[in-house]
Amino acid sequence: MKETKHISRSRAQESSAAIEKMYITMRHLFNRGFYKPMGVSGDSLRESLLALRPEIYGNIAEEKVELNGLLYVIERLPIGIEQCRFINLTSDEGYSKSHFQPIVPPKRRRNCYRIDEEQMNVEITRGRSDIYDILTHLTFIFIESHKIKNRVLIDDGGEVSRDWQKLEQAVMQTKKLTQIEKEKAISHVANILARTFEEVLDIYDAFGSETAPDRFLHVIYWLGKLAIEEIVENNKRTITFSPVLRERLGHHIHGEIWATNIKEVLKANDLLKRPIHIISANMHSVMNSIFATPLLKTKYKGKTDFFIYEELSSSGSKEIRSQVEELAFKNGMISLPDASGTNIDVQIFDTAKIDWSKTAFSHANVGEDKPVIIVMDYAFGEQAYETIDELLKPYKKETLLNVKSVSIMGKAGILEGGKGDIMIPTAHINEGTADNYFFENELTGAMFEGNEIDIYEGAMVTVLGTSLQNRDLLKFFHESTWGVIGLEMEGSYYQKAIQSASKIRKSVPHDVKVRYAYYASDNPLETGSTLASGGLGTTGVKPTYLITIKILEQIFNIK
């Protein structure tokens, strides 16, 4: 008799299943309208996140509290959210017209409003990816909060440890802590977090600000306090989704307003019929690449172009940035700060008004048609589809846009190599579904050689969120025949919109050119190089400008 083979799943398969389960659970909870993250309704999300053990959340499955992951998440959530029992995700529902002051997280562009002591409203205007992002982060900090509770709660009656009492005394002080008081508090917190004194000391200041230098203690205290109250008093934290958000999501409300604004400005400036090149990048690299070096070469005599770009990127260079911007405005640049809720600012460059002798592209050959360049700030995940899909639609249903190219420059995780390296994708693969989008990339690796930066070419995976990255799954994508070189969040959504507009709906030319290039912000397969390990600093300046210049050289027909 044939022996039945025992079939077991690999860690990559388990991780893939956990991501799919999280994705489905989040959509279910959204449709339901509310849930309690540490209650029965949140079980599935917590279990999936613990099964997945994303790289960015480090020690999530261990008893000790994860510090780098906590810092990464806290920077992407509004200040004070750790104190709130009720978190309400809303659409843009008019709070900007109220007395409530918007709270914008340092590393995520979203407006949040503290309604009262217990409630924080978070505006979701960037699509489903924004919801996946925030729910994953909240699940993580709530799991960590219960680790704190487990270490300080002695019995079900609410008796707490001496370490917790000492932390509470430090947090309740109204004046700034002295060095001695701070170190005493760190000693108690280290015990609570199952971390060393040195580990806490190393990360302490990263949580703080000028106005709240001891914020780390407050974050730990409030996370623990609400977790204790969940157990002792059964006061469960609750996340709700407003009815208006549930009604609007997926209908391109904000993307349509955003795209219409751009087309109205093009029409008002008689640019609607001209050839159009769309670039998704930041709000400085295109402008600086065109205008900065000729303007500043006397000030930085003998310095390289990349040195000048680094200077422009430093926080103390507001004055020289203003000079470059002023020159750009004189040469036909139009600035469109976002008013639609997408949080995507736009610049429009009319090449007919550019004095090429004052630019870094004096040999530009823009022909008689004089193209228009639309630079849009980075989209967020699925929002990329919404914005490009709306932008490529005809103006008022009858005026087709003559879009010649769409270029995407962005940050991505790399699976081979390190921070600052460049990735040139040949296809985008959707994580979870393996839907794939193959395209002819106008940019090639050979174009970037000789600049002391490593170049990688191959397929890239579009992930549901940076906070769901798992080493085993990424290793599978990288080492199997998929041969994936990196991961990002928008590529397949951009390509889906471009393909449908050019190949099916015929709203833009069939032969629209596409350019994709990314520079590495992290390597999630390398311990100590994940996104939680900190930013790029000036390492990202050279690849950013190198990619931007190669895109512009193609648009300006410079061989």
C-alpha positions in Angstrom: 0.0 0.0 0.0 1.3 3.4 -1.0 2.4 5.6 2.0 0.7 9.0 2.2 3.2 11.7 1.9 3.1 14.3 4.6 2.8 17.7 2.9 4.1 20.7 4.9 4.1 24.4 4.0 7.3 26.3 3.7 7.8 29.6 5.6 7.3 31.5 2.3 3.9 29.8 1.7 2.9 30.4 5.3 3.9 34.1 5.0 2.0 34.4 1.7 -1.1 33.0 3.3 -0.8 35.3 6.3 -0.6 38.4 4.0 -3.6 37.2 2.0 -5.5 36.6 5.3 -4.6 40.1 6.6 -5.7 41.7 3.3 -9.1 39.9 3.3 -9.6 40.5 7.1 -8.9 44.3 6.7 -11.5 44.5 3.9 -14.0 42.6 6.0 -13.5 44.8 9.0 -13.8 47.9 6.8 -17.1 46.7 5.4 -18.3 45.9 8.9 -17.6 49.4 10.0 -15.8 48.9 13.3 -13.7 46.4 15.3 -11.8 46.0 18.6 -8.2 45.3 17.8 -7.4 43.4 21.0 -10.9 41.8 21.1 -12.2 38.7 19.2 -12.7 40.8 16.1 -9.0 41.7 16.0 -7.8 38.1 16.6 -7.3 37.3 12.9 -5.2 40.4 12.2 -3.0 39.9 15.3 -2.5 36.2 14.5 -1.6 36.9 10.9 0.8 39.6 11.8 2.5 37.4 14.4 2.6 34.5 11.8 4.1 36.9 9.2 6.7 38.5 11.6 7.5 41.3 9.2 11.2 42.4 9.1 10.3 46.0 10.0 8.7 44.9 13.2 11.7 43.0 14.4 11.0 41.2 17.7 7.2 41.3 17.4 6.9 37.6 18.2 9.2 37.8 21.2 8.5 38.8 24.8 10.7 41.9 24.7 9.3 45.1 23.2 10.5 46.0 19.7 12.1 49.5 19.8 13.2 50.3 16.2 9.8 49.0 14.9 8.0 51.1 17.4 9.9 54.3 16.4 9.2 53.6 12.7 5.4 53.3 13.4 5.2 56.2 15.8 6.7 58.5 13.2 3.9 57.5 10.8 1.0 58.0 13.3 -0.3 61.2 14.7 1.2 62.5 18.0 -1.1 61.5 20.8 -2.7 58.5 19.2 -1.2 56.2 21.9 -3.5 58.0 24.4 -6.7 57.4 22.4 -9.1 54.6 23.0 -11.2 55.4 20.0 -9.6 55.8 16.5 -12.0 56.9 13.8 -10.9 56.6 10.1 -12.7 59.2 8.1 -12.8 60.7 4.6 -12.2 64.4 4.1 -15.4 65.5 6.0 -14.7 69.2 6.6 -12.7 69.1 9.8 -10.3 71.6 8.2 -13.1 74.2 8.5 -13.4 73.6 12.3 -11.4 74.7 15.3 -9.6 71.4 15.4 -5.9 71.7 14.5 -4.6 69.2 12.0 -1.9 66.9 13.3 0.3 65.6 10.5 2.7 62.7 11.3 6.3 63.4 10.6 6.7 60.6 8.0 3.2 60.3 6.5 1.2 63.0 4.8 -2.2 62.6 6.4 -4.4 65.0 8.4 -5.4 63.8 11.8 -7.6 65.6 14.4 -7.7 65.0 18.2 -11.4 65.3 18.9 -11.2 64.9 22.6 -9.1 63.1 25.2 -10.2 59.7 24.0 -10.7 60.1 20.2 -8.4 60.6 17.3 -9.8 61.0 13.8 -7.5 60.1 10.9 -8.3 61.3 7.4 -8.0 58.7 4.7 -7.8 60.3 1.3 -5.2 58.2 -0.5 -7.1 55.0 -1.0 -7.1 51.5 0.4 -3.3 51.3 0.8 -3.6 54.0 3.4 -6.0 51.9 5.4 -3.8 48.8 5.2 -0.8 50.9 6.3 -2.5 52.4 9.3 -4.3 49.2 10.5 -1.1 47.2 10.3 0.8 49.9 12.3 -2.0 50.1 14.9 -2.1 46.2 15.2 1.6 46.3 15.9 1.6 49.0 18.6 -1.4 47.3 20.3 0.5 43.9 20.4 3.5 45.8 21.9 1.2 47.5 24.4 0.0 44.1 25.7 3.7 43.0 26.1 4.1 46.0 28.4 0.9 45.1 30.3 2.1 41.5 30.7 5.3 42.7 32.4 3.8 45.2 34.8 0.3 43.9 35.7 0.7 41.6 38.8 -2.9 40.5 39.2 -6.3 40.9 37.6 -7.3 43.4 40.4 -5.0 46.0 38.8 -2.0 45.8 41.1 1.1 46.9 39.1 4.9 46.5 39.5 7.2 49.0 41.2 8.8 49.8 37.8 5.4 50.9 36.5 4.7 53.1 39.5 8.1 54.8 39.1 7.5 55.3 35.3 4.0 56.8 36.1 5.7 59.3 38.6 8.1 60.4 35.9 5.4 60.8 33.2 3.1 62.8 35.5 5.8 65.5 36.2 5.0 68.7 34.4 8.6 70.0 34.3 11.4 68.7 32.1 13.2 65.8 33.7 16.8 66.3 34.9 19.5 64.0 33.7 19.4 62.0 36.9 15.5 61.7 36.8 15.7 60.7 33.1 18.3 58.0 33.8 16.3 56.6 36.7 13.1 56.5 34.5 15.1 54.8 31.7 16.3 52.2 34.2 12.7 51.3 35.1 11.5 51.4 31.5 14.3 49.1 30.4 13.0 46.6 33.0 9.5 46.9 31.7 10.5 46.5 28.0 12.9 43.6 28.7 15.6 45.7 27.2 19.0 46.9 28.4 19.6 50.4 29.8 21.9 51.1 26.8 19.3 50.0 24.2 16.7 52.3 25.6 19.2 55.2 26.0 20.3 54.8 22.3 16.8 55.3 20.9 15.3 57.6 23.6 16.1 60.9 21.9 14.8 59.7 18.5 11.3 59.7 19.9 11.6 63.2 21.4 11.3 66.7 20.0 12.2 70.2 21.2 8.8 70.6 22.9 8.6 67.0 24.2 12.1 65.6 24.8 10.8 62.8 27.0 8.1 61.6 24.7 9.5 58.0 24.7 8.4 57.6 28.3 4.9 59.0 27.5 4.5 56.6 24.5 5.4 53.6 26.6 3.3 54.7 29.6 0.1 55.4 27.5 0.4 52.2 25.5 0.7 50.2 28.7 -2.0 52.1 30.6 -4.6 51.5 27.9 -3.6 47.8 27.7 -4.0 47.5 31.5 -7.4 49.1 31.3 -8.5 46.7 28.6 -7.9 43.8 31.0 -8.8 45.3 34.3 -11.8 47.4 33.3 -12.6 45.7 30.0 -12.4 49.1 28.3 -11.4 47.9 24.8 -9.8 50.1 22.2 -12.0 50.5 19.2 -11.3 51.4 15.5 -14.2 52.7 13.5 -14.6 53.6 9.8 -16.9 56.5 9.1 -20.0 55.9 6.9 -18.8 58.6 4.4 -15.4 56.9 4.1 -17.0 53.5 3.4 -19.3 55.1 0.8 -16.5 57.0 -1.0 -13.6 54.6 -1.0 -12.7 53.1 -4.4 -14.7 55.7 -6.4 -11.7 58.0 -7.2 -13.4 61.0 -5.6 -10.1 62.7 -4.7 -8.2 61.5 -7.8 -10.9 63.0 -10.1 -10.8 66.4 -8.4 -7.0 66.3 -8.5 -6.8 65.4 -12.2 -9.5 67.9 -13.2 -7.6 70.7 -11.5 -4.5 69.9 -13.5 -6.4 69.8 -16.8 -8.2 73.1 -16.0 -4.7 74.8 -15.5 -3.4 73.3 -18.7 -6.5 74.7 -20.6 -6.2 78.1 -18.9 -2.5 78.3 -20.1 -3.3 76.9 -23.6 -1.3 73.8 -23.0 -3.9 71.1 -23.3 -3.2 70.2 -27.0 0.6 70.1 -26.6 2.6 66.9 -26.2 2.7 66.0 -22.5 5.3 64.1 -20.4 4.2 63.0 -16.9 6.9 62.4 -14.3 6.2 60.9 -10.8 9.0 62.2 -8.6 9.6 64.5 -5.7 9.0 68.2 -5.9 12.6 69.3 -6.3 14.7 67.0 -8.4 13.2 68.0 -11.8 13.3 71.7 -11.1 16.8 71.5 -9.6 18.1 69.3 -12.4 17.0 71.9 -15.0 17.9 75.2 -13.3 20.1 74.7 -10.2 23.7 74.1 -11.6 24.0 77.1 -14.0 22.5 79.4 -11.3 24.7 78.2 -8.5 28.0 77.3 -10.3 29.7 80.6 -9.3 28.7 80.2 -5.6 30.0 76.6 -5.6 33.0 77.1 -7.9 34.9 73.9 -8.7 32.3 71.7 -7.0 30.5 68.8 -8.8 26.8 69.0 -9.8 26.0 66.3 -7.2 27.6 68.4 -4.5 25.3 71.3 -5.4 22.3 68.9 -5.3 23.4 67.7 -1.8 23.6 71.3 -0.6 20.1 72.0 -2.0 18.8 68.9 -0.1 20.2 70.0 3.3 17.8 71.4 5.8 19.6 74.8 6.1 19.5 75.6 2.4 16.1 77.3 2.3 17.5 80.5 0.7 19.2 78.8 -2.3 16.2 76.6 -2.8 14.1 79.7 -3.1 16.5 81.2 -5.7 16.2 78.1 -7.9 12.4 78.2 -7.5 12.3 81.8 -8.5 14.3 81.1 -11.7 11.9 78.2 -12.5 8.8 80.5 -12.1 10.4 83.0 -14.5 10.9 80.2 -17.0 7.3 79.0 -17.2 7.0 76.7 -14.2 3.5 76.6 -12.6 3.1 75.3 -9.1 -0.1 73.5 -8.0 -0.1 72.7 -4.3 -2.7 70.0 -3.6 -6.3 71.1 -2.7 -8.0 67.8 -3.6 -7.1 65.7 -0.5 -4.7 63.4 -2.5 -1.7 65.0 -0.9 0.0 65.1 -4.3 1.4 68.4 -5.3 2.1 69.2 -8.9 4.5 71.3 -11.0 3.9 72.1 -14.7 6.9 73.1 -16.9 6.1 74.8 -20.3 9.3 74.1 -22.3 8.3 77.0 -24.7 9.0 79.5 -21.9 12.4 78.0 -20.8 15.6 79.9 -21.6 17.7 76.9 -22.3 21.0 78.9 -22.0 20.1 79.2 -18.2 19.6 75.5 -17.8 21.8 72.4 -17.5 20.3 71.1 -20.8 21.6 73.8 -23.2 21.5 71.2 -26.0 17.8 70.3 -25.5 16.0 69.6 -28.7 12.3 70.0 -27.9 11.2 70.5 -31.6 8.4 72.7 -32.8 5.7 71.2 -30.6 7.4 72.3 -27.3 6.2 69.6 -24.9 4.7 70.2 -21.4 6.1 68.3 -18.4 3.8 67.5 -15.5 5.7 66.5 -12.3 3.5 64.9 -9.7 4.6 64.1 -6.2 4.7 60.4 -5.0 1.4 58.5 -4.9 0.8 56.0 -2.1 0.2 52.4 -3.0 -3.2 51.8 -4.8 -3.6 55.6 -5.1 -1.2 55.4 -8.0 -3.9 53.8 -10.1 -6.5 56.3 -9.1 -4.4 59.3 -9.9 -2.9 58.2 -13.2 -6.2 56.6 -14.4 -7.9 60.0 -13.8 -5.1 62.0 -15.3 -5.0 60.0 -18.6 -8.8 60.4 -19.1 -10.0 62.9 -21.7 -10.7 66.5 -20.6 -14.5 66.9 -20.4 -14.9 63.6 -22.2 -13.9 65.0 -25.7 -10.4 66.4 -25.5 -7.9 63.6 -25.6 -4.5 64.2 -24.0 -1.4 63.8 -26.2 0.6 62.0 -23.5 4.0 61.0 -25.0 5.5 59.4 -21.9 5.0 58.5 -18.2 8.1 58.3 -16.1 8.2 56.9 -12.5 11.1 57.6 -10.2 11.0 56.4 -6.7 12.4 54.7 -3.6 12.2 50.9 -3.3 13.6 48.1 -1.2 16.4 46.1 -2.9 16.9 42.4 -2.5 20.5 42.3 -3.7 22.8 45.2 -3.0 22.5 48.1 -0.6 21.1 51.6 0.1 21.6 54.0 -2.8 21.8 51.4 -5.6 19.6 51.8 -8.7 17.0 49.3 -9.9 15.6 49.2 -13.4 12.5 47.0 -13.6 11.5 45.0 -16.6 8.1 43.9 -15.1 5.9 44.5 -12.0 4.5 41.5 -10.2 1.6 42.0 -7.7 2.3 40.4 -4.3 -0.4 37.9 -3.3 -2.0 37.5 -6.7 1.1 37.2 -9.0 -0.7 39.4 -11.5 2.1 40.7 -13.7 2.7 43.7 -15.9 5.4 43.4 -18.5 6.6 46.5 -20.3 9.3 48.0 -22.5 11.3 50.2 -20.2 12.9 53.2 -22.0 15.5 53.3 -19.3 18.2 50.6 -19.3 21.0 49.7 -16.8 23.7 50.6 -19.3 22.6 54.2 -19.2 23.6 54.5 -15.6 27.0 52.8 -15.7 30.2 54.6 -14.8 28.7 56.6 -11.9 30.1 54.4 -9.0 26.6 53.1 -8.3 25.6 49.5 -8.6 22.8 48.9 -11.1 20.3 46.0 -11.1 17.8 45.0 -13.8 14.9 42.6 -13.5 11.3 42.1 -12.3 10.1 44.0 -9.2 7.3 43.1 -6.8 4.5 45.6 -5.9 3.7 44.9 -2.3 0.6 45.7 -0.2 2.6 47.7 2.3 6.1 48.2 3.5 5.1 47.0 7.0 4.2 43.5 5.7 7.6 42.5 4.4 8.7 39.1 5.4 12.2 37.7 4.8 11.1 34.2 3.7 8.6 35.5 1.1 11.1 38.0 -0.3 13.8 35.3 -0.4 11.5 33.1 -2.4 10.7 35.9 -4.9 14.5 36.7 -5.2 15.9 33.2 -5.4 13.2 31.4 -7.5 12.7 31.9 -11.2 10.8 35.1 -10.5 14.2 36.6 -10.1 12.8 39.7 -8.3 15.4 42.4 -7.7 13.3 44.7 -5.4 10.0 45.7 -3.9 7.9 48.9 -4.1 4.3 49.9 -3.6 3.0 51.6 -6.8 4.5 50.2 -9.9 1.9 47.7 -11.0 -0.9 50.2 -10.2 0.8 52.8 -12.5 1.2 50.3 -15.2 -2.3 49.0 -15.0 -3.6 52.5 -15.5 -1.2 53.3 -18.4 -2.1 50.0 -20.2 -5.8 50.5 -19.9 -5.6 54.1 -21.1 -3.3 53.4 -24.0 -4.2 49.9 -25.1 -7.9 49.5 -24.3 -9.6 52.9 -23.7 -7.4 54.7 -26.3 -7.6 57.9 -24.4 -3.8 58.5 -24.8 -1.6 57.4 -27.8 -1.1 53.7 -28.2 2.7 54.0 -28.2 3.1 56.0 -25.0 6.6 55.4 -23.6 7.2 54.3 -20.0 10.2 54.8 -17.9 10.7 53.2 -14.4 13.7 53.5 -12.2 14.1 53.2 -8.4 16.9 53.8 -5.9 17.3 51.6 -2.9 16.1 52.9 0.5 16.7 49.7 2.3 17.4 46.0 2.0 14.8 44.0 4.0 16.9 40.8 3.6 19.8 42.3 5.4 19.6 42.6 9.2 20.2 46.3 10.2 19.3 47.6 6.7 15.4 47.5 6.9 13.4 50.7 6.7 13.3 50.7 10.5 17.1 51.2 10.5 16.7 54.9 9.5 16.7 57.1 6.5 19.1 57.4 3.5 20.6 60.7 4.4 22.6 62.1 1.5 23.1 58.6 0.1 19.9 59.0 -1.9 20.8 62.4 -3.5 23.1 61.0 -6.2 20.8 58.2 -7.5 17.7 60.5 -7.3 19.3 63.1 -9.6 21.0 60.6 -11.8 17.6 59.0 -12.6 15.9 62.4 -13.0 18.6 63.6 -15.4 18.4 60.4 -17.6 14.6 60.9 -17.8 14.9 64.5 -18.8 17.6 63.7 -21.4 15.2 61.4 -23.1 12.3 64.0 -23.0 14.7 66.7 -24.3 16.1 64.3 -27.0 19.7 64.7 -25.8 21.8 61.8 -27.1 
